[in-house]
């Protein structure tokens, strides 16, 4: 009552995507032109449900609520949980609903640095070449969000 229904007090609750979305995905999961971006503040769902769904269905993309998991460690956990199943191309890029407009550039910068750190870890372990990491970093910031949201 004091703060209203939407004041940024997002707290994680157990999420479930696979069964509740089954009818929708059976009808539209492979439909050309349909895009569904799934995100949650329940980090346990990323590798268990969202990553595999995005990896299988052409229409599904793994989003990330950066307004909630907006720390470098949380972004690293998201990337590690999603990338094996869905790759980078089936993610949405930066999503932010902040009401603190002055923080947007800093949040984008931090997210880009966290993504760069994740890419660098793949380079160091020889899972990705440096050239591919640079290309992927550019795509994460521009091409992938534009394609996901059809901009």
C-alpha positions as semicolon CSV with decimal commas, in nm:
position;residue;x (nm);y (nm);z (nm)
1;X;0,000;0,000;0,000
2;X;0,277;0,242;0,089
3;X;0,491;0,191;-0,220
4;X;0,241;0,070;-0,481
5;X;0,247;-0,236;-0,701
6;X;0,550;-0,151;-0,919
7;X;0,844;0,000;-0,737
8;X;1,127;-0,229;-0,841
9;X;1,100;-0,467;-0,549
10;X;1,138;-0,772;-0,772
11;X;1,210;-1,080;-0,565
12;X;1,273;-1,420;-0,715
13;X;1,004;-1,682;-0,696
14;X;1,026;-2,035;-0,829
15;X;0,971;-2,015;-1,202
16;X;0,841;-2,274;-1,443
17;X;0,839;-2,235;-1,819
18;X;0,845;-2,574;-1,989
19;X;0,504;-2,714;-1,894
20;X;0,308;-2,387;-1,874
21;X;0,432;-2,285;-2,222
22;X;0,386;-2,626;-2,386
23;X;0,060;-2,539;-2,569
24;X;0,202;-2,209;-2,697
25;X;0,532;-2,365;-2,804
26;X;0,363;-2,661;-2,973
27;X;0,160;-2,414;-3,179
28;X;0,414;-2,139;-3,241
29;X;0,761;-2,252;-3,125
30;X;0,870;-2,325;-3,482
31;X;0,653;-2,063;-3,653
32;X;0,853;-1,833;-3,881
33;X;0,854;-1,475;-3,759
34;X;0,733;-1,550;-3,407
35;X;0,972;-1,441;-3,129
36;X;0,922;-1,511;-2,759
37;X;1,176;-1,371;-2,512
38;X;1,171;-1,553;-2,177
39;X;1,327;-1,403;-1,867
40;X;1,294;-1,441;-1,494
41;X;1,458;-1,339;-1,170
42;X;1,480;-1,707;-1,071
43;X;1,837;-1,790;-1,177
44;X;1,782;-2,164;-1,134
45;X;1,555;-2,168;-1,440
46;X;1,817;-2,041;-1,686
47;X;2,005;-2,368;-1,736
48;X;1,716;-2,599;-1,652
49;X;1,440;-2,455;-1,872
50;X;1,504;-2,128;-2,056
51;X;1,839;-2,225;-2,212
52;X;1,715;-2,561;-2,343
53;X;1,390;-2,408;-2,471
54;X;1,583;-2,135;-2,655
55;X;1,825;-2,393;-2,787
56;X;1,546;-2,608;-2,932
57;X;1,269;-2,373;-3,045
58;X;1,356;-2,127;-3,323
59;X;1,104;-1,878;-3,180
60;X;1,237;-1,873;-2,822
61;X;1,510;-1,639;-2,696
62;X;1,670;-1,626;-2,353
63;X;1,633;-1,284;-2,201
64;X;1,793;-1,161;-1,884
65;X;1,642;-0,921;-1,633
66;X;1,948;-0,697;-1,598
67;X;1,748;-0,468;-1,372
68;X;1,758;-0,747;-1,114
69;X;2,073;-0,948;-1,186
70;X;2,277;-0,638;-1,258
71;X;2,608;-0,742;-1,103
72;X;2,906;-0,879;-1,294
73;X;2,885;-1,211;-1,106
74;X;2,513;-1,254;-1,182
75;X;2,566;-1,174;-1,549
76;X;2,848;-1,429;-1,559
77;X;2,617;-1,691;-1,405
78;X;2,351;-1,609;-1,664
79;X;2,597;-1,642;-1,953
80;X;2,736;-1,970;-1,817
81;X;2,385;-2,112;-1,768
82;X;2,246;-2,007;-2,107
83;X;2,533;-2,023;-2,355
84;X;2,588;-2,399;-2,361
85;X;2,225;-2,468;-2,457
86;X;2,123;-2,158;-2,646
87;X;2,449;-1,998;-2,770
88;X;2,483;-1,623;-2,788
89;X;2,251;-1,575;-3,084
90;X;1,947;-1,701;-2,895
91;X;1,983;-1,440;-2,619
92;X;1,814;-1,103;-2,619
93;X;2,091;-0,865;-2,525
94;X;2,056;-0,604;-2,254
95;X;1,703;-0,557;-2,116
96;X;1,650;-0,284;-1,860
97;X;1,336;-0,134;-1,713
98;X;1,504;0,104;-1,473
99;X;1,325;0,419;-1,373
100;X;1,661;0,573;-1,284
101;X;1,737;0,705;-1,632
102;X;2,073;0,847;-1,531
103;X;2,194;0,496;-1,444
104;X;2,128;0,349;-1,790
105;X;2,470;0,428;-1,945
106;X;2,651;0,290;-1,640
107;X;2,438;-0,026;-1,640
108;X;2,497;-0,083;-2,011
109;X;2,869;-0,030;-1,961
110;X;2,880;-0,277;-1,673
111;X;2,682;-0,537;-1,871
112;X;2,917;-0,499;-2,168
113;X;3,219;-0,540;-1,941
114;X;3,068;-0,851;-1,780
115;X;2,993;-0,999;-2,122
116;X;3,348;-0,916;-2,233
117;X;3,483;-1,090;-1,922
118;X;3,277;-1,399;-2,003
119;X;3,402;-1,396;-2,363
120;X;3,759;-1,352;-2,239
121;X;3,719;-1,659;-2,019
122;X;3,621;-1,858;-2,329
123;X;3,928;-1,728;-2,511
124;X;4,160;-1,818;-2,223
125;X;4,023;-2,175;-2,215
126;X;4,052;-2,201;-2,596
127;X;3,678;-2,245;-2,643
128;X;3,662;-1,935;-2,864
129;X;3,920;-1,753;-3,070
130;X;4,002;-1,393;-2,991
131;X;3,866;-1,287;-3,331
132;X;3,538;-1,470;-3,269
133;X;3,515;-1,316;-2,921
134;X;3,548;-0,964;-3,065
135;X;3,283;-1,040;-3,330
136;X;3,053;-1,190;-3,067
137;X;3,097;-0,891;-2,835
138;X;2,985;-0,659;-3,113
139;X;2,693;-0,883;-3,201
140;X;2,577;-0,906;-2,836
141;X;2,551;-0,528;-2,817
142;X;2,394;-0,451;-3,154
143;X;2,301;-0,727;-3,398
144;X;2,151;-0,981;-3,159
145;X;1,911;-0,743;-2,977
146;X;1,802;-0,589;-3,309
147;X;1,729;-0,933;-3,455
148;X;1,559;-1,063;-3,139
149;X;1,327;-0,763;-3,108
150;X;1,298;-0,709;-3,485
151;X;1,429;-0,353;-3,468
